[in-house]
Amino acid sequence: MMNTIFYATDRSEREVPVLKNVYNLSVELGAKLVIFYVHSMEPLRVSVSRPIQQIEYHVIQEQKEILEAYCREHIGAKFDPKNIIFEVVEADSITKAILEKSKEHKADLIVIGRKDKHSERGLFVGDIGKDLQDKVTCPLLIAPNSKEKASINTILYATDFEEADIIALQDLASMAQLLKAKIEIVHISTEKEYAGEQQLEWFKEMLRQKVDYENIDFKLIFSDDIEAKLRKLTEEINADILVLLERKEKKGFFQRIFHKSLVKKMESHISIPLMSYNEVKLYADQESTTNKV
């Protein structure tokens, strides 16, 4: 169940499409939306009569008002603040601030915008995205600054036929069901490394047992260049989101090309949002749930 979406913004003009898309997504999912901004406070160079804490409080309140005005202006007539929380903090580390506040709000999804690589800000936020992928406690969605999209109809999930994929797809299917979206599950392998139809049938059977969602399709593709094939496939099926699993390092050719470096490579080479699940976190959550039962 997607209860809370946590969106970290820099309030720039080029990130307006991301704001609109994440707002639309929160409405479609019926989720609370936390809009988060990290403010860099200038050091005080003169003596003041009011306590520093009081000054900082008023600065943060002012920044919250600016953040809300930014959202009202760009979301437009459909803007409804009743399910939105505006959060502003002053912090040296944006990554740490996102992790702490998203955990505080029990976020089910963290969204950040993908920035232009040639800009100073772009490189900075790019590093944040890569850092977050290793540390987030929920799925991370990195969205390009492209035009506003009305809805999500097709979700492409790249699988390695592992148990962790089943756990991720359980969560993803609940989101897809609310969006009435189709999940296209693709497995890309070299003909030399492919283990045969038996592995695919095992995965399908496991998925049927764990995931109660009918609008799922499977594709098996042979290629020596997984990254290029995935990019091409997103265009061929007109995918709205590509979902990958941030995998632990493993031995063997197939595992090597499908581990977490692929997530980081794809983030900067596709034109649609990239959503990643952290394999280590998925197993930790499952173990925690099992222990509670």
C-alpha positions as CSV (number, residue, x, y, z in Angstrom):
1,M,0.0,0.0,0.0
2,M,1.3,3.4,-1.0
3,N,0.4,5.8,1.8
4,T,3.1,8.4,1.6
5,I,5.2,9.8,-1.3
6,F,8.2,11.9,-0.3
7,Y,9.4,14.4,-3.0
8,A,12.6,16.4,-2.6
9,T,12.7,19.5,-4.8
10,D,15.1,22.3,-5.5
11,R,12.2,24.6,-6.5
12,S,13.7,25.3,-9.9
13,E,11.8,26.1,-13.1
14,R,13.2,23.1,-14.9
15,E,11.9,20.8,-12.2
16,V,8.2,21.9,-12.6
17,P,7.3,18.8,-14.8
18,V,8.6,16.5,-12.0
19,L,6.4,18.4,-9.5
20,K,3.3,18.1,-11.7
21,N,3.9,14.4,-12.3
22,V,4.5,13.5,-8.7
23,Y,1.4,15.5,-7.6
24,N,-0.6,13.6,-10.2
25,L,0.8,10.3,-9.0
26,S,-0.1,11.1,-5.4
27,V,-3.7,11.9,-6.4
28,E,-4.0,8.7,-8.5
29,L,-2.7,6.6,-5.6
30,G,-4.6,8.4,-2.9
31,A,-1.3,9.0,-1.1
32,K,-0.2,11.8,1.2
33,L,2.5,13.9,-0.5
34,V,5.4,15.3,1.5
35,I,7.2,18.1,-0.5
36,F,10.6,18.6,0.9
37,Y,13.2,21.4,0.4
38,V,16.7,21.8,2.0
39,H,17.4,25.5,2.6
40,S,21.0,26.7,2.8
41,M,21.1,29.4,5.5
42,E,23.6,32.2,5.2
43,P,25.7,32.8,8.3
44,L,24.9,35.8,10.3
45,R,27.7,38.4,10.1
46,V,26.3,41.0,12.5
47,S,25.1,40.9,16.1
48,V,21.4,40.6,16.4
49,S,19.0,41.2,19.3
50,R,16.9,38.0,18.8
51,P,18.1,34.5,19.6
52,I,19.6,32.6,16.7
53,Q,17.0,29.8,17.1
54,Q,14.2,32.3,16.8
55,I,15.7,33.8,13.6
56,E,16.2,30.3,12.1
57,Y,12.6,29.4,13.0
58,H,11.2,32.4,11.1
59,V,13.5,31.8,8.1
60,I,12.2,28.2,7.9
61,Q,8.6,29.3,8.1
62,E,9.2,31.9,5.4
63,Q,10.8,29.2,3.2
64,K,7.8,26.9,3.7
65,E,5.5,29.7,2.5
66,I,7.8,30.2,-0.6
67,L,7.7,26.4,-1.2
68,E,3.9,26.3,-1.0
69,A,3.6,29.3,-3.3
70,Y,5.9,27.6,-5.8
71,C,3.6,24.5,-5.8
72,R,0.4,26.5,-6.0
73,E,1.7,28.5,-9.0
74,H,2.9,25.5,-11.0
75,I,0.3,22.9,-10.2
76,G,-2.4,25.4,-11.0
77,A,-6.1,25.1,-10.6
78,K,-6.1,21.4,-9.5
79,F,-3.8,22.2,-6.5
80,D,-5.4,20.8,-3.3
81,P,-3.2,21.2,-0.2
82,K,-5.3,19.0,2.1
83,N,-3.1,15.9,1.4
84,I,0.2,17.8,1.2
85,I,2.8,18.4,3.9
86,F,5.4,21.1,3.2
87,E,8.8,20.4,4.9
88,V,11.8,22.7,4.9
89,V,15.0,22.1,6.9
90,E,18.4,23.7,7.1
91,A,21.1,21.1,6.5
92,D,24.7,20.6,5.2
93,S,24.0,17.2,3.7
94,I,21.0,17.0,1.4
95,T,21.3,13.2,1.2
96,K,21.2,12.8,5.0
97,A,18.3,15.3,5.3
98,I,16.3,13.3,2.7
99,L,17.0,10.0,4.5
100,E,16.1,11.3,7.9
101,K,12.9,13.2,7.0
102,S,11.6,10.4,4.6
103,K,12.1,7.9,7.5
104,E,10.3,10.3,9.9
105,H,7.4,10.4,7.5
106,K,7.5,6.7,6.9
107,A,7.7,7.2,3.1
108,D,6.7,4.4,0.8
109,L,8.3,6.1,-2.2
110,I,11.0,8.8,-2.5
111,V,11.1,10.9,-5.6
112,I,13.9,13.2,-6.8
113,G,14.4,15.0,-10.1
114,R,17.1,14.1,-12.5
115,K,19.3,17.1,-13.2
116,D,21.2,18.2,-16.3
117,K,24.7,16.6,-16.1
118,H,26.5,19.6,-17.5
119,S,25.4,21.9,-14.7
120,E,27.1,22.2,-11.3
121,R,23.7,21.5,-9.6
122,G,23.2,18.6,-11.9
123,L,26.4,16.9,-10.9
124,F,25.6,17.6,-7.2
125,V,22.2,16.1,-7.4
126,G,23.4,13.2,-9.5
127,D,25.7,12.2,-6.7
128,I,22.8,12.5,-4.3
129,G,20.7,10.0,-6.4
130,K,23.5,7.5,-6.5
131,D,24.1,7.8,-2.8
132,L,20.4,7.4,-2.0
133,Q,20.1,4.3,-4.1
134,D,22.4,2.5,-1.6
135,K,20.7,3.8,1.5
136,V,17.0,4.4,1.0
137,T,14.6,2.3,3.1
138,C,11.9,2.4,0.4
139,P,11.8,2.5,-3.5
140,L,13.5,5.5,-5.1
141,L,12.1,7.1,-8.2
142,I,14.4,9.3,-10.2
143,A,12.3,11.4,-12.6
144,P,13.6,13.3,-15.7
145,N,12.6,16.9,-16.2
146,S,10.4,16.1,-19.2
147,K,6.9,17.2,-20.0
148,E,4.0,16.5,-17.7
149,K,2.5,13.0,-18.2
150,A,-1.2,12.5,-17.6
151,S,-1.0,8.9,-16.3
152,I,1.2,5.8,-16.0
153,N,-0.1,3.0,-18.2
154,T,2.9,0.7,-18.7
155,I,5.6,-0.3,-16.1
156,L,8.7,-2.2,-17.4
157,Y,10.4,-4.4,-14.8
158,A,13.7,-6.1,-15.6
159,T,14.1,-9.4,-13.8
160,D,16.9,-11.8,-13.0
161,F,14.5,-14.6,-12.0
162,E,15.4,-14.3,-8.3
163,E,13.4,-14.4,-5.1
164,A,14.1,-10.7,-4.5
165,D,12.3,-9.9,-7.8
166,I,9.2,-11.6,-6.4
167,I,9.3,-9.5,-3.3
168,A,9.7,-6.3,-5.3
169,L,6.9,-7.2,-7.7
170,Q,4.6,-7.8,-4.8
171,D,5.0,-4.2,-3.8
172,L,5.0,-2.9,-7.4
173,A,1.8,-4.8,-8.2
174,S,-0.1,-3.0,-5.5
175,M,0.9,0.3,-7.1
176,A,0.1,-0.9,-10.6
177,Q,-3.4,-2.1,-9.5
178,L,-4.3,1.4,-8.2
179,L,-3.0,3.0,-11.5
180,K,-4.6,0.3,-13.6
181,A,-1.3,-0.1,-15.3
182,K,0.3,-3.1,-17.1
183,I,3.5,-4.6,-15.8
184,E,5.8,-5.9,-18.5
185,I,8.4,-8.2,-17.0
186,V,11.5,-8.7,-19.1
187,H,14.4,-11.0,-18.7
188,I,17.4,-10.2,-21.0
189,S,20.2,-12.7,-21.3
190,T,22.9,-14.0,-23.6
191,E,22.0,-17.3,-25.3
192,K,25.1,-18.8,-23.8
193,E,24.1,-17.8,-20.2
194,Y,20.4,-18.6,-20.4
195,A,19.4,-21.4,-18.1
196,G,16.4,-22.6,-20.1
197,E,12.6,-22.3,-20.1
198,Q,12.4,-24.2,-16.8
199,Q,13.7,-21.1,-15.0
200,L,11.1,-18.9,-16.6
201,E,8.3,-21.3,-15.7
202,W,9.5,-21.5,-12.1
203,F,9.5,-17.7,-11.8
204,K,6.0,-17.4,-13.3
205,E,4.7,-20.0,-10.9
206,M,6.3,-18.3,-7.9
207,L,4.9,-15.0,-9.0
208,R,1.3,-16.4,-9.4
209,Q,1.5,-17.7,-5.9
210,K,2.7,-14.4,-4.4
211,V,1.2,-11.7,-6.6
212,D,-2.6,-11.4,-7.1
213,Y,-2.6,-9.2,-10.2
214,E,-3.6,-10.3,-13.7
215,N,-2.3,-7.5,-15.9
216,I,1.3,-8.8,-16.1
217,D,3.2,-9.9,-19.3
218,F,6.5,-11.7,-19.7
219,K,9.2,-11.1,-22.3
220,L,12.4,-13.1,-22.8
221,I,15.0,-11.4,-24.9
222,F,18.5,-12.5,-25.9
223,S,21.2,-9.8,-26.2
224,D,24.8,-9.2,-25.3
225,D,24.1,-5.6,-24.4
226,I,21.5,-5.5,-21.6
227,E,21.7,-1.7,-21.1
228,A,21.2,-0.9,-24.8
229,K,18.4,-3.5,-25.1
230,L,16.6,-2.1,-22.1
231,R,16.7,1.4,-23.5
232,K,15.4,0.2,-26.9
233,L,12.6,-1.8,-25.2
234,T,11.4,1.2,-23.2
235,E,10.7,2.9,-26.5
236,E,9.2,-0.1,-28.3
237,I,6.6,-0.7,-25.7
238,N,6.2,3.0,-24.8
239,A,7.0,2.3,-21.1
240,D,6.2,5.0,-18.6
241,I,8.5,3.8,-15.8
242,L,11.5,1.4,-15.8
243,V,11.9,-0.6,-12.6
244,L,15.2,-2.2,-11.6
245,L,16.4,-4.0,-8.5
246,E,19.6,-2.7,-6.7
247,R,21.3,-6.0,-6.4
248,K,24.0,-7.2,-4.2
249,E,27.4,-8.0,-5.8
250,K,27.5,-11.6,-7.1
251,K,29.8,-13.8,-9.1
252,G,29.2,-15.0,-12.6
253,F,28.6,-13.1,-15.9
254,F,24.9,-12.8,-15.7
255,Q,24.9,-11.6,-12.1
256,R,27.7,-9.1,-12.8
257,I,25.9,-7.3,-15.6
258,F,22.7,-7.2,-13.6
259,H,24.0,-5.9,-10.3
260,K,23.5,-2.4,-9.0
261,S,25.9,-0.7,-11.5
262,L,23.2,-1.2,-14.1
263,V,20.8,0.9,-12.1
264,K,23.3,3.7,-11.9
265,K,24.1,3.5,-15.6
266,M,20.5,3.4,-16.7
267,E,19.6,6.4,-14.5
268,S,21.5,8.7,-16.8
269,H,20.7,7.1,-20.2
270,I,16.9,6.8,-20.4
271,S,14.3,9.4,-20.9
272,I,11.6,8.0,-18.6
273,P,11.5,7.7,-14.7
274,L,13.7,5.0,-13.2
275,M,12.5,3.3,-10.0
276,S,14.8,1.2,-8.0
277,Y,14.3,-1.3,-5.2
278,N,17.1,-2.1,-2.8
279,E,17.6,-5.9,-2.5
280,V,19.1,-5.9,0.9
281,K,16.3,-3.7,2.3
282,L,13.6,-5.9,0.7
283,Y,15.0,-9.0,2.5
284,A,15.3,-7.0,5.8
285,D,11.6,-5.9,5.5
286,Q,10.4,-9.4,4.7
287,E,12.3,-10.9,7.7
288,S,10.9,-8.1,10.0
289,T,7.3,-8.9,8.8
290,T,7.8,-12.6,9.3
291,N,9.2,-12.2,12.8
292,K,6.1,-10.0,13.7
293,V,3.8,-12.8,12.5
